[in-house]
Amino acid sequence: MPIDPTLLQYVYAPALLGIGGFVAWLIKTKTEELRSAQTKLHEDRLKIYEDIIEPYIGILGSSNPHGQAKALKTITSEAYRKTTVRIALFGSDKVVKAWNKLMQHHYTAKEDDTDSGFIGIGLFAEFLLEMRKDLGNKNSSLGRLDMLRGVIKDIEEHKDRING
């Protein structure tokens, strides 16, 4: 049975256009919602990462014992502990694992063990690298030392101990 051209022109064509427009609008809306959620997550991660590394920068970048003591006090504060929990919630799997590895090292390290301190610095650099990748530099070719050269003056003297 042939399709009536009038019916095709006045009923089927507009109905198909309407359905197609609705589907396109639906896809666009869902895509925008997803993009918005990803942008918000990226912003949240960036803020958490900034908060978590701030005292470490104080420790690594300061030769002043008072500045280092202040940074260590921040690390042991309740507010900082809350921030560390946020890493588990918002960080990528690799960031969480790098953070946990760093913290487990701190928990078991002896205070006066210099080599342990350098291992901790290396683990911190690894943590920085994972954050960098998580924030969009997935194919980064930087290494641990590259992440620390800007904050450790004599890094070349200690590179073997930092790289492990």
Secondary structure as UniProt FT lines:
FT   HELIX           5..7
FT   HELIX           8..12
FT   HELIX           13..61
FT   HELIX           65..75
FT   HELIX           78..90
FT   HELIX           93..108
FT   TURN            111..112
FT   HELIX           114..134
FT   TURN            135..136
FT   TURN            138..139
FT   HELIX           144..148
FT   TURN            149..151
FT   TURN            153..154
FT   HELIX           155..163
//
